[in-house]
Amino acid sequence: MVATLVHSGARLWSINALAEEFGIDRRTVKKRLEGITPAGEVNGYQAWRLRDVAIAVMGPQAAYAGDPDFIDPDKLHPTDRLSHYRAEREKSKWLAEERHLIPAGEVEQVVATAFKSLAQSLDTLPDVLERDCALGPDEVERAIEVVDAAREGLYQQLLDVCSTLNEMDGDASENS
């Protein structure tokens, strides 16, 4: 394993070095590093600071592994676990009262209102262009085509987001 020092004194770790250090396959390391900008190079290969990639490489549980105050509520005695979850429920209620948490129904209503307003604006755009910009029939038809394509694109993106959220909800309920 070769590590290089950069000017800040931090060691840089290649994919192979990270895989060896964490005891996982290098392909897994490479996949988990996607989207994280390398801090430099080691022997011509991309390299990262350990502090920048540790949680990404080891997963979210790594954030708690070194925390002496972290307690897994599922490993508590039943009465303590009940107290923990009651306290969490009260915390959620307080956050909702303080408007730090917004009920899903309200979010859905706001998003629906925004999309309805956007759709109405897009529907009237060709008429406004015809009236105010003196567009001819061919240009108005083209504007209608473009607006329809934009609406369809937004609709598809919204469906993609909804399906992603549904998949995340499904994964969360399966893991519970």
Stockholm file with secondary structure:
# STOCKHOLM 1.0

chainA/1-176         MVATLVHSGARLWSINALAEEFGIDRRTVKKRLEGITPAGEVNGYQAWRLRDVAIAVMGPQAAYAGDPDFIDPDKLHPTDRLSHYRAEREKSKWLAEERHLIPAGEVEQVVATAFKSLAQSLDTLPDVLERDCALGPDEVERAIEVVDAAREGLYQQLLDVCSTLNEMDGDASENS
#=GR chainA/1-176 SS CCCEECTTSCEEECHHHHHHHHTSCHHHHHHHTTTCCCCEEETTEEEEEHHHHHHHHHCTTHHHHTCTTCCCGGGSCHHHHHHHHHHHHHHHHHHHHTTSSCCHHHHHHHHHHHHHHHHHHHHHHHHHHHHHHCCCHHHHHHHHHHHHHHHHHHHHHHHHHHHHHHHHHHHHHHHC
#=GC SS_cons         CCCEECTTSCEEECHHHHHHHHTSCHHHHHHHTTTCCCCEEETTEEEEEHHHHHHHHHCTTHHHHTCTTCCCGGGSCHHHHHHHHHHHHHHHHHHHHTTSSCCHHHHHHHHHHHHHHHHHHHHHHHHHHHHHHCCCHHHHHHHHHHHHHHHHHHHHHHHHHHHHHHHHHHHHHHHC
//
